[in-house]
Amino acid sequence: MRAIAAEAGVSVGNAYYYFDSKEALIQAYYDRAQAEHEAACGEFLATETSFAARLSGVLREWVRVSEPYHEFAVKFFKHAAEPTNPLSPFSKQSSPAREASIALYREVVEGSADRMNAELREELPELLWLLSMGMVLFWVHDTSPGCARTYRLIEVTVPLVDRLVGLSHLPGLRGITQDFIAAVHELRA
């Protein structure tokens, strides 16, 4: 809080006037970062209809938009990774940013012209958000110049996800898809 107050040119007490706690400040960062991410994705989501291109674009834009905060993210991630911490992306306090992110992945799925199992289509936004959480963890630990390894992870992961999603509607794989969706429902409960 001291560093933030100094950067803003206010006293620490005044900084607490705007944010009740350090956690509230981080939640505000989550919300702002999510809004920046959505804005960065708007143009290509409006025109692109390929599922793989939409997913890749959203993941790549997240890395690009988050790049200025990479050092900062490394410092607070240890708190966000703790399950009981309000900074956890799974916490009640983080639900607005989480729901907005899932809504962005819903837009990825709904705007896709690719064929996929209808039930999987319903579950996919949350599953893609979980995938993005794995990407965030990788990104936090990525020390490559310009986070090149994270971009490479996106390049190799998206085609795999695309193929699995594309195969989900085929008659021979519907049973596997149904088993997977049942497992998701069970684990969510």
mmCIF file of the C-alpha atoms, coordinates in Angstrom:
data_MODEL
# 
_entry.id   MODEL 
# 
loop_
_atom_site.group_PDB 
_atom_site.id 
_atom_site.type_symbol 
_atom_site.label_atom_id 
_atom_site.label_alt_id 
_atom_site.label_comp_id 
_atom_site.label_asym_id 
_atom_site.label_entity_id 
_atom_site.label_seq_id 
_atom_site.pdbx_PDB_ins_code 
_atom_site.Cartn_x 
_atom_site.Cartn_y 
_atom_site.Cartn_z 
_atom_site.occupancy 
_atom_site.B_iso_or_equiv 
_atom_site.pdbx_formal_charge 
_atom_site.auth_seq_id 
_atom_site.auth_comp_id 
_atom_site.auth_asym_id 
_atom_site.auth_atom_id 
_atom_site.pdbx_PDB_model_num 
ATOM 1   C CA . MET A 1 1   ? 0.000   0.000   0.000   1.00 0.00 ? 1   MET A CA 1 
ATOM 2   C CA . ARG A 1 2   ? 2.911   2.357   0.731   1.00 0.00 ? 2   ARG A CA 1 
ATOM 3   C CA . ALA A 1 3   ? 4.287   1.946   -2.777  1.00 0.00 ? 3   ALA A CA 1 
ATOM 4   C CA . ILE A 1 4   ? 0.874   2.475   -4.333  1.00 0.00 ? 4   ILE A CA 1 
ATOM 5   C CA . ALA A 1 5   ? 0.199   5.542   -2.193  1.00 0.00 ? 5   ALA A CA 1 
ATOM 6   C CA . ALA A 1 6   ? 3.598   6.998   -3.087  1.00 0.00 ? 6   ALA A CA 1 
ATOM 7   C CA . GLU A 1 7   ? 3.029   6.347   -6.807  1.00 0.00 ? 7   GLU A CA 1 
ATOM 8   C CA . ALA A 1 8   ? -0.419  7.987   -6.574  1.00 0.00 ? 8   ALA A CA 1 
ATOM 9   C CA . GLY A 1 9   ? 0.997   10.895  -4.592  1.00 0.00 ? 9   GLY A CA 1 
ATOM 10  C CA . VAL A 1 10  ? -1.262  10.359  -1.583  1.00 0.00 ? 10  VAL A CA 1 
ATOM 11  C CA . SER A 1 11  ? -0.715  9.249   1.985   1.00 0.00 ? 11  SER A CA 1 
ATOM 12  C CA . VAL A 1 12  ? -1.209  5.610   2.966   1.00 0.00 ? 12  VAL A CA 1 
ATOM 13  C CA . GLY A 1 13  ? -4.300  6.683   4.922   1.00 0.00 ? 13  GLY A CA 1 
ATOM 14  C CA . ASN A 1 14  ? -5.773  8.296   1.813   1.00 0.00 ? 14  ASN A CA 1 
ATOM 15  C CA . ALA A 1 15  ? -5.043  5.155   -0.192  1.00 0.00 ? 15  ALA A CA 1 
ATOM 16  C CA . TYR A 1 16  ? -7.168  3.215   2.309   1.00 0.00 ? 16  TYR A CA 1 
ATOM 17  C CA . TYR A 1 17  ? -9.955  5.738   1.707   1.00 0.00 ? 17  TYR A CA 1 
ATOM 18  C CA . TYR A 1 18  ? -10.283 4.312   -1.816  1.00 0.00 ? 18  TYR A CA 1 
ATOM 19  C CA . PHE A 1 19  ? -9.516  0.674   -0.953  1.00 0.00 ? 19  PHE A CA 1 
ATOM 20  C CA . ASP A 1 20  ? -10.446 -0.967  2.336   1.00 0.00 ? 20  ASP A CA 1 
ATOM 21  C CA . SER A 1 21  ? -7.508  -3.353  2.173   1.00 0.00 ? 21  SER A CA 1 
ATOM 22  C CA . LYS A 1 22  ? -4.678  -4.650  0.026   1.00 0.00 ? 22  LYS A CA 1 
ATOM 23  C CA . GLU A 1 23  ? -7.011  -7.445  -1.049  1.00 0.00 ? 23  GLU A CA 1 
ATOM 24  C CA . ALA A 1 24  ? -9.601  -4.919  -2.236  1.00 0.00 ? 24  ALA A CA 1 
ATOM 25  C CA . LEU A 1 25  ? -6.907  -3.220  -4.270  1.00 0.00 ? 25  LEU A CA 1 
ATOM 26  C CA . ILE A 1 26  ? -5.939  -6.522  -5.919  1.00 0.00 ? 26  ILE A CA 1 
ATOM 27  C CA . GLN A 1 27  ? -9.612  -7.253  -6.639  1.00 0.00 ? 27  GLN A CA 1 
ATOM 28  C CA . ALA A 1 28  ? -9.800  -3.865  -8.349  1.00 0.00 ? 28  ALA A CA 1 
ATOM 29  C CA . TYR A 1 29  ? -6.744  -4.877  -10.386 1.00 0.00 ? 29  TYR A CA 1 
ATOM 30  C CA . TYR A 1 30  ? -8.507  -8.136  -11.371 1.00 0.00 ? 30  TYR A CA 1 
ATOM 31  C CA . ASP A 1 31  ? -11.575 -6.190  -12.507 1.00 0.00 ? 31  ASP A CA 1 
ATOM 32  C CA . ARG A 1 32  ? -9.528  -3.634  -14.446 1.00 0.00 ? 32  ARG A CA 1 
ATOM 33  C CA . ALA A 1 33  ? -7.358  -6.306  -16.067 1.00 0.00 ? 33  ALA A CA 1 
ATOM 34  C CA . GLN A 1 34  ? -10.471 -8.229  -17.113 1.00 0.00 ? 34  GLN A CA 1 
ATOM 35  C CA . ALA A 1 35  ? -12.016 -5.109  -18.630 1.00 0.00 ? 35  ALA A CA 1 
ATOM 36  C CA . GLU A 1 36  ? -8.780  -4.400  -20.551 1.00 0.00 ? 36  GLU A CA 1 
ATOM 37  C CA . HIS A 1 37  ? -8.715  -7.996  -21.759 1.00 0.00 ? 37  HIS A CA 1 
ATOM 38  C CA . GLU A 1 38  ? -12.322 -7.837  -22.989 1.00 0.00 ? 38  GLU A CA 1 
ATOM 39  C CA . ALA A 1 39  ? -11.658 -4.576  -24.823 1.00 0.00 ? 39  ALA A CA 1 
ATOM 40  C CA . ALA A 1 40  ? -8.541  -6.039  -26.473 1.00 0.00 ? 40  ALA A CA 1 
ATOM 41  C CA . CYS A 1 41  ? -10.518 -9.045  -27.735 1.00 0.00 ? 41  CYS A CA 1 
ATOM 42  C CA . GLY A 1 42  ? -13.561 -7.227  -29.043 1.00 0.00 ? 42  GLY A CA 1 
ATOM 43  C CA . GLU A 1 43  ? -12.431 -6.485  -32.590 1.00 0.00 ? 43  GLU A CA 1 
ATOM 44  C CA . PHE A 1 44  ? -11.241 -9.948  -33.605 1.00 0.00 ? 44  PHE A CA 1 
ATOM 45  C CA . LEU A 1 45  ? -14.123 -11.703 -31.813 1.00 0.00 ? 45  LEU A CA 1 
ATOM 46  C CA . ALA A 1 46  ? -16.511 -9.578  -33.866 1.00 0.00 ? 46  ALA A CA 1 
ATOM 47  C CA . THR A 1 47  ? -15.128 -10.955 -37.137 1.00 0.00 ? 47  THR A CA 1 
ATOM 48  C CA . GLU A 1 48  ? -13.388 -14.290 -36.486 1.00 0.00 ? 48  GLU A CA 1 
ATOM 49  C CA . THR A 1 49  ? -15.539 -17.457 -36.519 1.00 0.00 ? 49  THR A CA 1 
ATOM 50  C CA . SER A 1 50  ? -12.929 -20.212 -36.178 1.00 0.00 ? 50  SER A CA 1 
ATOM 51  C CA . PHE A 1 51  ? -12.949 -21.700 -32.675 1.00 0.00 ? 51  PHE A CA 1 
ATOM 52  C CA . ALA A 1 52  ? -9.153  -22.202 -32.650 1.00 0.00 ? 52  ALA A CA 1 
ATOM 53  C CA . ALA A 1 53  ? -8.447  -18.653 -33.843 1.00 0.00 ? 53  ALA A CA 1 
ATOM 54  C CA . ARG A 1 54  ? -10.907 -17.195 -31.328 1.00 0.00 ? 54  ARG A CA 1 
ATOM 55  C CA . LEU A 1 55  ? -9.421  -19.164 -28.424 1.00 0.00 ? 55  LEU A CA 1 
ATOM 56  C CA . SER A 1 56  ? -5.841  -18.459 -29.448 1.00 0.00 ? 56  SER A CA 1 
ATOM 57  C CA . GLY A 1 57  ? -6.594  -14.773 -29.849 1.00 0.00 ? 57  GLY A CA 1 
ATOM 58  C CA . VAL A 1 58  ? -8.203  -14.471 -26.427 1.00 0.00 ? 58  VAL A CA 1 
ATOM 59  C CA . LEU A 1 59  ? -5.335  -16.289 -24.701 1.00 0.00 ? 59  LEU A CA 1 
ATOM 60  C CA . ARG A 1 60  ? -2.691  -14.305 -26.578 1.00 0.00 ? 60  ARG A CA 1 
ATOM 61  C CA . GLU A 1 61  ? -4.419  -11.008 -25.807 1.00 0.00 ? 61  GLU A CA 1 
ATOM 62  C CA . TRP A 1 62  ? -4.495  -11.916 -22.118 1.00 0.00 ? 62  TRP A CA 1 
ATOM 63  C CA . VAL A 1 63  ? -0.709  -12.363 -22.129 1.00 0.00 ? 63  VAL A CA 1 
ATOM 64  C CA . ARG A 1 64  ? -0.193  -9.145  -24.086 1.00 0.00 ? 64  ARG A CA 1 
ATOM 65  C CA . VAL A 1 65  ? -2.482  -7.070  -21.860 1.00 0.00 ? 65  VAL A CA 1 
ATOM 66  C CA . SER A 1 66  ? -1.017  -8.603  -18.687 1.00 0.00 ? 66  SER A CA 1 
ATOM 67  C CA . GLU A 1 67  ? 2.635   -8.180  -19.675 1.00 0.00 ? 67  GLU A CA 1 
ATOM 68  C CA . PRO A 1 68  ? 3.102   -4.830  -17.884 1.00 0.00 ? 68  PRO A CA 1 
ATOM 69  C CA . TYR A 1 69  ? 1.947   -6.499  -14.644 1.00 0.00 ? 69  TYR A CA 1 
ATOM 70  C CA . HIS A 1 70  ? 4.156   -9.595  -14.901 1.00 0.00 ? 70  HIS A CA 1 
ATOM 71  C CA . GLU A 1 71  ? 6.542   -8.638  -12.088 1.00 0.00 ? 71  GLU A CA 1 
ATOM 72  C CA . PHE A 1 72  ? 3.631   -7.553  -9.909  1.00 0.00 ? 72  PHE A CA 1 
ATOM 73  C CA . ALA A 1 73  ? 1.744   -10.804 -10.561 1.00 0.00 ? 73  ALA A CA 1 
ATOM 74  C CA . VAL A 1 74  ? 4.719   -12.885 -9.482  1.00 0.00 ? 74  VAL A CA 1 
ATOM 75  C CA . LYS A 1 75  ? 4.695   -11.104 -6.114  1.00 0.00 ? 75  LYS A CA 1 
ATOM 76  C CA . PHE A 1 76  ? 1.029   -11.543 -5.280  1.00 0.00 ? 76  PHE A CA 1 
ATOM 77  C CA . PHE A 1 77  ? 0.490   -14.960 -6.874  1.00 0.00 ? 77  PHE A CA 1 
ATOM 78  C CA . LYS A 1 78  ? 1.587   -16.784 -3.727  1.00 0.00 ? 78  LYS A CA 1 
ATOM 79  C CA . HIS A 1 79  ? -1.437  -15.277 -1.990  1.00 0.00 ? 79  HIS A CA 1 
ATOM 80  C CA . ALA A 1 80  ? -3.793  -15.918 -4.909  1.00 0.00 ? 80  ALA A CA 1 
ATOM 81  C CA . ALA A 1 81  ? -2.757  -19.582 -4.989  1.00 0.00 ? 81  ALA A CA 1 
ATOM 82  C CA . GLU A 1 82  ? -3.874  -20.153 -1.395  1.00 0.00 ? 82  GLU A CA 1 
ATOM 83  C CA . PRO A 1 83  ? -7.385  -21.671 -1.516  1.00 0.00 ? 83  PRO A CA 1 
ATOM 84  C CA . THR A 1 84  ? -8.753  -19.736 1.462   1.00 0.00 ? 84  THR A CA 1 
ATOM 85  C CA . ASN A 1 85  ? -7.329  -16.390 0.411   1.00 0.00 ? 85  ASN A CA 1 
ATOM 86  C CA . PRO A 1 86  ? -9.840  -13.849 -0.953  1.00 0.00 ? 86  PRO A CA 1 
ATOM 87  C CA . LEU A 1 87  ? -7.389  -13.223 -3.809  1.00 0.00 ? 87  LEU A CA 1 
ATOM 88  C CA . SER A 1 88  ? -7.828  -16.762 -5.104  1.00 0.00 ? 88  SER A CA 1 
ATOM 89  C CA . PRO A 1 89  ? -9.493  -16.702 -8.524  1.00 0.00 ? 89  PRO A CA 1 
ATOM 90  C CA . PHE A 1 90  ? -11.930 -19.276 -7.087  1.00 0.00 ? 90  PHE A CA 1 
ATOM 91  C CA . SER A 1 91  ? -12.956 -17.146 -4.081  1.00 0.00 ? 91  SER A CA 1 
ATOM 92  C CA . LYS A 1 92  ? -16.303 -15.457 -3.578  1.00 0.00 ? 92  LYS A CA 1 
ATOM 93  C CA . GLN A 1 93  ? -14.552 -12.074 -3.650  1.00 0.00 ? 93  GLN A CA 1 
ATOM 94  C CA . SER A 1 94  ? -13.104 -12.824 -7.095  1.00 0.00 ? 94  SER A CA 1 
ATOM 95  C CA . SER A 1 95  ? -16.431 -13.916 -8.564  1.00 0.00 ? 95  SER A CA 1 
ATOM 96  C CA . PRO A 1 96  ? -17.086 -10.719 -10.583 1.00 0.00 ? 96  PRO A CA 1 
ATOM 97  C CA . ALA A 1 97  ? -13.777 -10.998 -12.476 1.00 0.00 ? 97  ALA A CA 1 
ATOM 98  C CA . ARG A 1 98  ? -14.153 -14.791 -12.773 1.00 0.00 ? 98  ARG A CA 1 
ATOM 99  C CA . GLU A 1 99  ? -17.693 -14.534 -14.159 1.00 0.00 ? 99  GLU A CA 1 
ATOM 100 C CA . ALA A 1 100 ? -16.622 -11.823 -16.608 1.00 0.00 ? 100 ALA A CA 1 
ATOM 101 C CA . SER A 1 101 ? -13.773 -14.020 -17.805 1.00 0.00 ? 101 SER A CA 1 
ATOM 102 C CA . ILE A 1 102 ? -16.059 -17.034 -18.208 1.00 0.00 ? 102 ILE A CA 1 
ATOM 103 C CA . ALA A 1 103 ? -18.441 -14.792 -20.161 1.00 0.00 ? 103 ALA A CA 1 
ATOM 104 C CA . LEU A 1 104 ? -15.581 -13.902 -22.503 1.00 0.00 ? 104 LEU A CA 1 
ATOM 105 C CA . TYR A 1 105 ? -14.919 -17.600 -23.102 1.00 0.00 ? 105 TYR A CA 1 
ATOM 106 C CA . ARG A 1 106 ? -18.667 -18.066 -23.650 1.00 0.00 ? 106 ARG A CA 1 
ATOM 107 C CA . GLU A 1 107 ? -18.359 -15.460 -26.382 1.00 0.00 ? 107 GLU A CA 1 
ATOM 108 C CA . VAL A 1 108 ? -15.444 -17.458 -27.855 1.00 0.00 ? 108 VAL A CA 1 
ATOM 109 C CA . VAL A 1 109 ? -17.641 -20.573 -27.997 1.00 0.00 ? 109 VAL A CA 1 
ATOM 110 C CA . GLU A 1 110 ? -20.910 -18.958 -29.085 1.00 0.00 ? 110 GLU A CA 1 
ATOM 111 C CA . GLY A 1 111 ? -19.265 -16.996 -31.886 1.00 0.00 ? 111 GLY A CA 1 
ATOM 112 C CA . SER A 1 112 ? -17.589 -20.090 -33.261 1.00 0.00 ? 112 SER A CA 1 
ATOM 113 C CA . ALA A 1 113 ? -18.947 -21.609 -36.460 1.00 0.00 ? 113 ALA A CA 1 
ATOM 114 C CA . ASP A 1 114 ? -17.208 -24.936 -35.712 1.00 0.00 ? 114 ASP A CA 1 
ATOM 115 C CA . ARG A 1 115 ? -19.269 -28.039 -34.975 1.00 0.00 ? 115 ARG A CA 1 
ATOM 116 C CA . MET A 1 116 ? -19.130 -29.406 -31.448 1.00 0.00 ? 116 MET A CA 1 
ATOM 117 C CA . ASN A 1 117 ? -21.212 -31.468 -29.077 1.00 0.00 ? 117 ASN A CA 1 
ATOM 118 C CA . ALA A 1 118 ? -24.099 -29.323 -27.786 1.00 0.00 ? 118 ALA A CA 1 
ATOM 119 C CA . GLU A 1 119 ? -23.658 -30.362 -24.151 1.00 0.00 ? 119 GLU A CA 1 
ATOM 120 C CA . LEU A 1 120 ? -19.924 -29.726 -24.327 1.00 0.00 ? 120 LEU A CA 1 
ATOM 121 C CA . ARG A 1 121 ? -20.652 -26.319 -25.856 1.00 0.00 ? 121 ARG A CA 1 
ATOM 122 C CA . GLU A 1 122 ? -22.563 -25.479 -22.654 1.00 0.00 ? 122 GLU A CA 1 
ATOM 123 C CA . GLU A 1 123 ? -19.691 -26.549 -20.382 1.00 0.00 ? 123 GLU A CA 1 
ATOM 124 C CA . LEU A 1 124 ? -16.855 -25.250 -22.512 1.00 0.00 ? 124 LEU A CA 1 
ATOM 125 C CA . PRO A 1 125 ? -16.699 -21.608 -21.316 1.00 0.00 ? 125 PRO A CA 1 
ATOM 126 C CA . GLU A 1 126 ? -15.908 -22.619 -17.747 1.00 0.00 ? 126 GLU A CA 1 
ATOM 127 C CA . LEU A 1 127 ? -13.496 -25.325 -18.932 1.00 0.00 ? 127 LEU A CA 1 
ATOM 128 C CA . LEU A 1 128 ? -11.691 -22.778 -21.104 1.00 0.00 ? 128 LEU A CA 1 
ATOM 129 C CA . TRP A 1 129 ? -11.456 -20.451 -18.118 1.00 0.00 ? 129 TRP A CA 1 
ATOM 130 C CA . LEU A 1 130 ? -9.832  -23.287 -16.162 1.00 0.00 ? 130 LEU A CA 1 
ATOM 131 C CA . LEU A 1 131 ? -7.426  -23.774 -19.075 1.00 0.00 ? 131 LEU A CA 1 
ATOM 132 C CA . SER A 1 132 ? -6.620  -20.076 -18.895 1.00 0.00 ? 132 SER A CA 1 
ATOM 133 C CA . MET A 1 133 ? -5.877  -20.433 -15.163 1.00 0.00 ? 133 MET A CA 1 
ATOM 134 C CA . GLY A 1 134 ? -3.251  -23.025 -16.096 1.00 0.00 ? 134 GLY A CA 1 
ATOM 135 C CA . MET A 1 135 ? -1.855  -20.568 -18.628 1.00 0.00 ? 135 MET A CA 1 
ATOM 136 C CA . VAL A 1 136 ? -1.712  -17.892 -15.920 1.00 0.00 ? 136 VAL A CA 1 
ATOM 137 C CA . LEU A 1 137 ? 0.248   -20.210 -13.640 1.00 0.00 ? 137 LEU A CA 1 
ATOM 138 C CA . PHE A 1 138 ? 2.677   -20.976 -16.472 1.00 0.00 ? 138 PHE A CA 1 
ATOM 139 C CA . TRP A 1 139 ? 2.949   -17.248 -17.301 1.00 0.00 ? 139 TRP A CA 1 
ATOM 140 C CA . VAL A 1 140 ? 3.707   -16.327 -13.690 1.00 0.00 ? 140 VAL A CA 1 
ATOM 141 C CA . HIS A 1 141 ? 6.738   -18.629 -13.812 1.00 0.00 ? 141 HIS A CA 1 
ATOM 142 C CA . ASP A 1 142 ? 7.762   -17.709 -17.374 1.00 0.00 ? 142 ASP A CA 1 
ATOM 143 C CA . THR A 1 143 ? 11.081  -15.869 -17.390 1.00 0.00 ? 143 THR A CA 1 
ATOM 144 C CA . SER A 1 144 ? 11.612  -16.054 -21.159 1.00 0.00 ? 144 SER A CA 1 
ATOM 145 C CA . PRO A 1 145 ? 12.009  -12.756 -23.033 1.00 0.00 ? 145 PRO A CA 1 
ATOM 146 C CA . GLY A 1 146 ? 8.580   -11.327 -23.827 1.00 0.00 ? 146 GLY A CA 1 
ATOM 147 C CA . CYS A 1 147 ? 6.999   -14.432 -22.271 1.00 0.00 ? 147 CYS A CA 1 
ATOM 148 C CA . ALA A 1 148 ? 7.834   -16.326 -25.458 1.00 0.00 ? 148 ALA A CA 1 
ATOM 149 C CA . ARG A 1 149 ? 7.351   -19.680 -23.733 1.00 0.00 ? 149 ARG A CA 1 
ATOM 150 C CA . THR A 1 150 ? 3.802   -18.748 -22.732 1.00 0.00 ? 150 THR A CA 1 
ATOM 151 C CA . TYR A 1 151 ? 2.995   -17.765 -26.304 1.00 0.00 ? 151 TYR A CA 1 
ATOM 152 C CA . ARG A 1 152 ? 4.471   -21.077 -27.440 1.00 0.00 ? 152 ARG A CA 1 
ATOM 153 C CA . LEU A 1 153 ? 2.322   -22.938 -24.902 1.00 0.00 ? 153 LEU A CA 1 
ATOM 154 C CA . ILE A 1 154 ? -0.723  -21.289 -26.467 1.00 0.00 ? 154 ILE A CA 1 
ATOM 155 C CA . GLU A 1 155 ? 0.469   -22.270 -29.958 1.00 0.00 ? 155 GLU A CA 1 
ATOM 156 C CA . VAL A 1 156 ? 0.783   -25.955 -29.042 1.00 0.00 ? 156 VAL A CA 1 
ATOM 157 C CA . THR A 1 157 ? -2.243  -26.210 -26.722 1.00 0.00 ? 157 THR A CA 1 
ATOM 158 C CA . VAL A 1 158 ? -4.967  -24.528 -28.770 1.00 0.00 ? 158 VAL A CA 1 
ATOM 159 C CA . PRO A 1 159 ? -4.769  -26.962 -31.723 1.00 0.00 ? 159 PRO A CA 1 
ATOM 160 C CA . LEU A 1 160 ? -5.089  -29.886 -29.301 1.00 0.00 ? 160 LEU A CA 1 
ATOM 161 C CA . VAL A 1 161 ? -8.142  -28.364 -27.613 1.00 0.00 ? 161 VAL A CA 1 
ATOM 162 C CA . ASP A 1 162 ? -9.580  -27.517 -31.025 1.00 0.00 ? 162 ASP A CA 1 
ATOM 163 C CA . ARG A 1 163 ? -9.221  -31.108 -32.234 1.00 0.00 ? 163 ARG A CA 1 
ATOM 164 C CA . LEU A 1 164 ? -10.777 -32.553 -29.072 1.00 0.00 ? 164 LEU A CA 1 
ATOM 165 C CA . VAL A 1 165 ? -13.699 -30.136 -29.227 1.00 0.00 ? 165 VAL A CA 1 
ATOM 166 C CA . GLY A 1 166 ? -14.137 -30.808 -32.948 1.00 0.00 ? 166 GLY A CA 1 
ATOM 167 C CA . LEU A 1 167 ? -14.226 -34.559 -32.402 1.00 0.00 ? 167 LEU A CA 1 
ATOM 168 C CA . SER A 1 168 ? -16.795 -34.260 -29.611 1.00 0.00 ? 168 SER A CA 1 
ATOM 169 C CA . HIS A 1 169 ? -19.774 -34.335 -31.986 1.00 0.00 ? 169 HIS A CA 1 
ATOM 170 C CA . LEU A 1 170 ? -18.737 -37.518 -33.797 1.00 0.00 ? 170 LEU A CA 1 
ATOM 171 C CA . PRO A 1 171 ? -20.924 -40.555 -33.045 1.00 0.00 ? 171 PRO A CA 1 
ATOM 172 C CA . GLY A 1 172 ? -18.046 -42.751 -31.882 1.00 0.00 ? 172 GLY A CA 1 
ATOM 173 C CA . LEU A 1 173 ? -16.865 -40.159 -29.364 1.00 0.00 ? 173 LEU A CA 1 
ATOM 174 C CA . ARG A 1 174 ? -20.205 -39.012 -27.961 1.00 0.00 ? 174 ARG A CA 1 
ATOM 175 C CA . GLY A 1 175 ? -19.981 -41.561 -25.157 1.00 0.00 ? 175 GLY A CA 1 
ATOM 176 C CA . ILE A 1 176 ? -16.566 -40.306 -24.117 1.00 0.00 ? 176 ILE A CA 1 
ATOM 177 C CA . THR A 1 177 ? -17.833 -36.739 -24.298 1.00 0.00 ? 177 THR A CA 1 
ATOM 178 C CA . GLN A 1 178 ? -20.831 -37.670 -22.116 1.00 0.00 ? 178 GLN A CA 1 
ATOM 179 C CA . ASP A 1 179 ? -18.513 -39.378 -19.589 1.00 0.00 ? 179 ASP A CA 1 
ATOM 180 C CA . PHE A 1 180 ? -16.321 -36.293 -19.495 1.00 0.00 ? 180 PHE A CA 1 
ATOM 181 C CA . ILE A 1 181 ? -19.301 -33.974 -18.969 1.00 0.00 ? 181 ILE A CA 1 
ATOM 182 C CA . ALA A 1 182 ? -20.636 -36.255 -16.217 1.00 0.00 ? 182 ALA A CA 1 
ATOM 183 C CA . ALA A 1 183 ? -17.238 -36.087 -14.484 1.00 0.00 ? 183 ALA A CA 1 
ATOM 184 C CA . VAL A 1 184 ? -17.270 -32.288 -14.733 1.00 0.00 ? 184 VAL A CA 1 
ATOM 185 C CA . HIS A 1 185 ? -20.748 -32.162 -13.169 1.00 0.00 ? 185 HIS A CA 1 
ATOM 186 C CA . GLU A 1 186 ? -19.722 -34.526 -10.376 1.00 0.00 ? 186 GLU A CA 1 
ATOM 187 C CA . LEU A 1 187 ? -16.580 -32.574 -9.531  1.00 0.00 ? 187 LEU A CA 1 
ATOM 188 C CA . ARG A 1 188 ? -18.427 -29.260 -9.623  1.00 0.00 ? 188 ARG A CA 1 
ATOM 189 C CA . ALA A 1 189 ? -20.993 -30.439 -7.053  1.00 0.00 ? 189 ALA A CA 1 
# 
